[in-house]
Amino acid sequence: MKTRALGRTGRKVSVIGLGTWQLGADWGNVNEAEALSVLDTAYASGVTFFDTADVYGDGRSEELIGRWRRENPNAEITVATKMGRRVEQVPEAYTLDAFRTWNDRSRRNLGVDTVDLVQLHCPPTAVYSSDAVYDALDTMVQEERIASYGVSVETVDEALTAIARPHIATVQIIINAFRQKPIEQVLPVAREAGVGIIARVPLASGLLTNRYTRQTTFAADDHRNYNRDGSAFDVGETFSGVDYGMGLEAAAHFARLASTELPDASTAQAALAWLVAHEDISTVIPGARNAEQARGNAEAANYSVSADFLAAARELYDVELRGQIHPRW
């Protein structure tokens, strides 16, 4: 597994990480044994970066990672969690006292004294410009509650605002073949600043697997039932905010390109390899509901894609999606 520097954390992590929202059982049921098998398989496949949040399954995802770490005490991994979504989303809620309370809970769940990386979890836009917020985060580092901090953002402008701060280690943002704006506007600025980029929703909630149809249904408790038409766009992030029907057509087009470029890879692996080809992305964090998916995602790091494939995927975006997506964030 290739590794890259994770921004200002001073750590190196696998280019394919693991997103663990699914392990919180917010995407349909994932039992404890399955969840631990996902973590086992990901690590055995070379994955050294696990991304979670205190609200994934109301802490279940963090707790499972904490248990896995206790059972694998010699595993060399980086765990990033997020905080801020447990309260009403107003800037006034983002205080040092609140941060300490949320961090205490995450440290208990994860079974650590110091969390490797804490990210603000898509807070209100005004939070990214608040001196008091960054002062509070610096205090958390000084107190050794957290080793580094970053942000998870919804918009390109939020990312750029955060990158300008001197102690921001990482920015997590949606980047995939259907969401290419950060490649133009965020990655070059992050590289210059030494800030790591964590690419989330890399498969557009599964659209880029090319396994869905108009008849596909999801369990009642599955997050993919939300925002099916893309009207809420960033609210929920399901299918990267792309209208489901439009996304199916674009996914079929991407799959045709992928089968020519990487005939031995799945469409999902090609989509992940496309992201890894952008060297300013530190790590890509697909989720996995089972060991097979975790292994397949990790194997995507073994594939290389050509400049022609990158150009073809860009043309697909420009022609089929850009007008609907690019101006909105």
C-alpha positions as CSV (number, residue, x, y, z in Angstrom):
1,M,0.0,0.0,0.0
2,K,1.3,3.4,-0.9
3,T,1.5,6.0,1.8
4,R,1.4,9.8,1.8
5,A,2.0,12.6,4.3
6,L,-1.2,13.6,6.1
7,G,-0.7,17.3,6.0
8,R,0.6,19.0,9.1
9,T,0.0,15.9,11.3
10,G,3.5,14.7,10.8
11,R,2.1,11.2,10.0
12,K,2.1,9.1,6.9
13,V,-1.1,7.2,6.0
14,S,-2.2,4.7,3.4
15,V,-3.6,6.3,0.2
16,I,-6.7,4.3,0.6
17,G,-8.2,4.7,4.1
18,L,-11.4,3.4,5.6
19,G,-14.5,5.5,6.2
20,T,-16.5,4.0,9.1
21,W,-19.9,5.6,8.8
22,Q,-21.3,2.2,7.8
23,L,-20.0,0.6,10.9
24,G,-22.3,2.9,12.9
25,A,-25.2,1.1,11.2
26,D,-26.6,4.3,9.6
27,W,-26.4,2.7,6.2
28,G,-28.4,-0.4,7.1
29,N,-27.5,-3.0,9.7
30,V,-23.9,-4.0,10.1
31,N,-23.5,-6.4,13.1
32,E,-20.5,-6.2,15.4
33,A,-18.8,-9.3,14.0
34,E,-19.1,-7.9,10.5
35,A,-17.8,-4.5,11.6
36,L,-14.7,-6.0,13.3
37,S,-14.1,-8.1,10.2
38,V,-14.1,-5.0,8.1
39,L,-11.5,-3.4,10.3
40,D,-9.4,-6.6,10.4
41,T,-9.5,-6.9,6.6
42,A,-8.8,-3.3,5.9
43,Y,-5.7,-3.3,8.2
44,A,-4.5,-6.6,6.7
45,S,-4.8,-5.1,3.3
46,G,-2.5,-2.2,4.2
47,V,-5.0,0.4,5.3
48,T,-3.6,2.5,8.2
49,F,-6.1,5.4,8.3
50,F,-9.6,5.0,9.9
51,D,-12.0,7.9,9.8
52,T,-15.0,8.0,12.1
53,A,-17.2,10.5,14.0
54,D,-18.9,10.8,17.3
55,V,-22.3,10.7,15.7
56,Y,-21.8,7.6,13.6
57,G,-24.3,5.3,15.2
58,D,-24.3,7.7,18.2
59,G,-20.7,6.6,19.0
60,R,-21.0,2.9,17.9
61,S,-18.4,3.4,15.2
62,E,-15.9,4.9,17.6
63,E,-16.6,2.2,20.2
64,L,-15.9,-0.6,17.6
65,I,-12.6,1.0,16.6
66,G,-11.7,1.4,20.2
67,R,-12.4,-2.3,20.8
68,W,-10.4,-3.2,17.7
69,R,-7.4,-1.2,18.9
70,R,-7.5,-3.0,22.3
71,E,-7.5,-6.3,20.4
72,N,-4.7,-5.2,18.1
73,P,-2.4,-3.1,20.4
74,N,0.6,-3.2,18.1
75,A,-1.4,-2.0,15.0
76,E,0.2,1.2,13.6
77,I,-2.8,3.2,12.5
78,T,-4.1,6.8,12.6
79,V,-7.6,7.3,13.7
80,A,-9.5,10.5,12.9
81,T,-12.8,11.4,14.5
82,K,-15.1,14.4,14.2
83,M,-17.1,16.5,16.6
84,G,-19.8,19.1,16.5
85,R,-22.9,17.4,15.2
86,R,-24.4,16.6,18.6
87,V,-25.9,20.0,19.1
88,E,-28.0,22.6,17.3
89,Q,-26.0,23.9,14.4
90,V,-25.3,27.5,15.4
91,P,-21.9,29.0,15.7
92,E,-22.4,29.8,19.4
93,A,-22.4,26.0,20.2
94,Y,-18.7,25.7,19.2
95,T,-16.9,26.5,22.4
96,L,-14.0,25.2,24.3
97,D,-16.2,23.7,27.0
98,A,-18.3,21.9,24.4
99,F,-15.1,20.7,22.6
100,R,-13.8,19.2,25.9
101,T,-17.1,17.5,26.5
102,W,-17.3,16.0,23.0
103,N,-13.6,15.0,23.2
104,D,-14.0,13.3,26.5
105,R,-16.7,11.1,25.0
106,S,-14.7,10.3,21.9
107,R,-11.6,9.4,24.0
108,R,-13.6,7.1,26.1
109,N,-15.1,5.4,23.0
110,L,-11.8,5.1,21.3
111,G,-9.9,4.1,24.4
112,V,-7.2,6.7,24.1
113,D,-5.8,9.6,26.0
114,T,-5.0,11.6,22.9
115,V,-7.0,11.4,19.7
116,D,-4.7,11.4,16.6
117,L,-6.8,13.8,14.6
118,V,-10.1,15.6,15.5
119,Q,-12.1,17.4,12.7
120,L,-14.9,19.9,13.1
121,H,-17.8,18.0,11.5
122,C,-19.2,20.4,8.8
123,P,-20.1,23.2,11.2
124,P,-21.9,26.4,10.2
125,T,-19.9,28.4,7.8
126,A,-19.2,31.2,10.3
127,V,-17.3,28.7,12.5
128,Y,-14.5,28.5,9.9
129,S,-13.7,32.2,10.4
130,S,-13.8,32.3,14.2
131,D,-10.6,33.1,15.9
132,A,-12.1,31.8,19.2
133,V,-12.7,28.4,17.6
134,Y,-9.1,28.0,16.5
135,D,-7.9,29.2,19.9
136,A,-10.0,26.5,21.5
137,L,-8.6,23.9,19.2
138,D,-5.0,25.0,20.0
139,T,-5.8,24.7,23.7
140,M,-7.0,21.1,23.1
141,V,-3.6,20.4,21.5
142,Q,-1.8,22.0,24.4
143,E,-3.8,19.9,26.8
144,E,-2.8,16.8,24.8
145,R,-6.4,15.8,24.3
146,I,-5.7,15.8,20.6
147,A,-2.5,15.6,18.5
148,S,-3.8,17.6,15.5
149,Y,-7.0,19.1,14.2
150,G,-8.7,19.7,10.9
151,V,-12.0,20.4,9.4
152,S,-14.6,18.6,7.4
153,V,-16.3,21.0,4.9
154,E,-19.2,21.2,2.6
155,T,-18.0,23.9,0.3
156,V,-14.9,24.9,-1.5
157,D,-14.9,28.4,0.1
158,E,-15.1,26.8,3.6
159,A,-12.0,24.7,2.6
160,L,-10.1,27.7,1.5
161,T,-11.0,29.7,4.6
162,A,-9.7,26.8,6.8
163,I,-6.5,26.2,4.9
164,A,-5.5,29.8,5.6
165,R,-5.3,29.0,9.3
166,P,-1.7,28.2,10.4
167,H,-2.5,25.1,12.5
168,I,-5.1,23.4,10.4
169,A,-3.6,19.9,9.6
170,T,-6.2,18.5,7.2
171,V,-9.3,19.3,5.2
172,Q,-11.9,16.6,4.5
173,I,-14.0,17.3,1.4
174,I,-16.1,15.5,-1.1
175,I,-14.0,14.6,-4.2
176,N,-15.0,12.0,-6.7
177,A,-15.5,11.8,-10.5
178,F,-18.9,13.5,-10.0
179,R,-17.4,16.3,-7.7
180,Q,-14.3,17.7,-9.4
181,K,-14.3,21.3,-8.3
182,P,-11.8,20.8,-5.4
183,I,-9.3,19.5,-7.9
184,E,-9.2,22.9,-9.5
185,Q,-9.6,25.2,-6.5
186,V,-8.6,23.4,-3.3
187,L,-5.8,20.9,-4.0
188,P,-3.3,23.5,-5.3
189,V,-3.8,25.8,-2.3
190,A,-3.6,22.9,0.2
191,R,-0.4,21.7,-1.4
192,E,1.2,25.2,-1.1
193,A,0.1,25.4,2.6
194,G,1.1,21.9,3.5
195,V,-2.4,20.9,4.5
196,G,-3.6,17.3,4.0
197,I,-6.6,16.5,1.9
198,I,-9.0,13.6,2.9
199,A,-11.3,12.7,0.1
200,R,-14.7,11.6,1.3
201,V,-17.8,10.1,-0.5
202,P,-15.3,8.8,-3.1
203,L,-17.9,6.5,-4.7
204,A,-20.8,9.0,-4.6
205,S,-22.7,6.9,-2.0
206,G,-22.2,3.8,-4.3
207,L,-23.3,5.4,-7.6
208,L,-19.8,5.0,-8.9
209,T,-19.9,1.2,-8.3
210,N,-22.4,1.2,-11.3
211,R,-24.4,-1.4,-9.4
212,Y,-27.6,0.6,-8.9
213,T,-30.6,0.8,-11.2
214,R,-33.8,2.9,-11.1
215,Q,-35.4,-0.1,-9.4
216,T,-32.8,-0.3,-6.6
217,T,-34.3,0.0,-3.1
218,F,-32.6,0.5,0.3
219,A,-33.7,-0.4,3.8
220,A,-35.8,2.0,5.7
221,D,-32.9,3.0,8.0
222,D,-30.4,3.4,5.1
223,H,-29.1,6.9,4.5
224,R,-29.3,6.4,0.8
225,N,-33.1,6.9,0.9
226,Y,-32.4,10.6,1.6
227,N,-32.1,13.4,-1.0
228,R,-32.6,11.0,-3.9
229,D,-33.3,13.9,-6.3
230,G,-30.3,15.9,-5.2
231,S,-32.4,18.9,-4.4
232,A,-30.8,19.3,-0.9
233,F,-27.4,18.9,-2.5
234,D,-25.0,19.2,0.4
235,V,-27.5,18.4,3.1
236,G,-26.8,14.8,3.8
237,E,-24.4,14.4,0.8
238,T,-26.2,11.3,-0.5
239,F,-25.1,10.5,-4.0
240,S,-22.9,13.5,-3.8
241,G,-26.0,15.7,-4.3
242,V,-26.4,14.4,-7.8
243,D,-29.9,13.7,-9.0
244,Y,-30.2,9.9,-8.8
245,G,-31.4,9.4,-12.4
246,M,-28.7,11.7,-13.8
247,G,-26.1,9.9,-11.6
248,L,-27.1,6.5,-13.0
249,E,-26.4,7.7,-16.5
250,A,-23.1,9.3,-15.6
251,A,-22.1,6.1,-13.7
252,A,-22.8,3.9,-16.7
253,H,-20.6,6.3,-18.8
254,F,-17.8,6.2,-16.3
255,A,-18.0,2.4,-16.1
256,R,-17.5,2.2,-19.9
257,L,-14.4,4.3,-19.6
258,A,-13.2,2.3,-16.7
259,S,-13.6,-1.1,-18.4
260,T,-11.4,0.1,-21.2
261,E,-8.8,1.6,-18.9
262,L,-8.7,-1.1,-16.3
263,P,-10.3,-4.2,-17.6
264,D,-9.3,-6.3,-14.6
265,A,-10.7,-3.8,-12.0
266,S,-14.2,-3.1,-10.8
267,T,-15.8,0.2,-11.6
268,A,-15.5,1.1,-7.9
269,Q,-11.7,0.3,-8.0
270,A,-11.3,2.5,-11.1
271,A,-13.1,5.4,-9.4
272,L,-10.8,5.0,-6.3
273,A,-7.7,4.7,-8.6
274,W,-8.8,7.9,-10.4
275,L,-8.7,9.7,-7.0
276,V,-5.3,8.2,-5.9
277,A,-3.9,9.5,-9.2
278,H,-4.3,13.0,-7.8
279,E,-1.1,13.2,-5.7
280,D,-2.3,16.2,-3.6
281,I,-5.0,13.9,-2.1
282,S,-3.5,12.4,1.1
283,T,-6.0,9.6,1.5
284,V,-9.3,8.4,0.1
285,I,-11.9,7.0,2.6
286,P,-14.4,4.7,1.0
287,G,-16.7,2.9,3.4
288,A,-17.2,-0.9,3.5
289,R,-20.1,-2.9,4.9
290,N,-18.2,-6.2,4.7
291,A,-14.7,-7.7,4.4
292,E,-15.0,-8.2,0.7
293,Q,-15.7,-4.6,0.1
294,A,-12.9,-3.5,2.4
295,R,-10.4,-5.8,0.6
296,G,-11.6,-4.6,-2.9
297,N,-11.3,-1.0,-1.9
298,A,-7.7,-1.4,-0.6
299,E,-6.7,-3.3,-3.8
300,A,-7.6,-0.2,-5.8
301,A,-4.3,1.3,-4.7
302,N,-2.5,-1.2,-6.9
303,Y,-4.0,0.2,-10.1
304,S,-2.5,3.1,-12.0
305,V,-4.5,5.2,-14.5
306,S,-3.4,7.1,-17.6
307,A,-3.6,10.8,-18.4
308,D,-6.1,9.9,-21.1
309,F,-8.4,8.3,-18.5
310,L,-8.2,11.4,-16.3
311,A,-9.0,13.6,-19.3
312,A,-11.9,11.4,-20.3
313,A,-13.4,11.5,-16.8
314,R,-13.0,15.2,-16.7
315,E,-14.8,15.5,-20.1
316,L,-17.6,13.3,-18.7
317,Y,-17.9,15.7,-15.7
318,D,-17.8,18.8,-17.9
319,V,-20.4,17.6,-20.3
320,E,-22.9,15.7,-18.1
321,L,-22.6,17.1,-14.6
322,R,-20.7,20.4,-14.3
323,G,-23.6,22.7,-15.1
324,Q,-25.7,21.1,-12.4
325,I,-23.0,20.8,-9.7
326,H,-20.1,23.1,-10.1
327,P,-21.8,26.4,-9.3
328,R,-23.5,25.1,-6.2
329,W,-20.6,24.8,-3.8
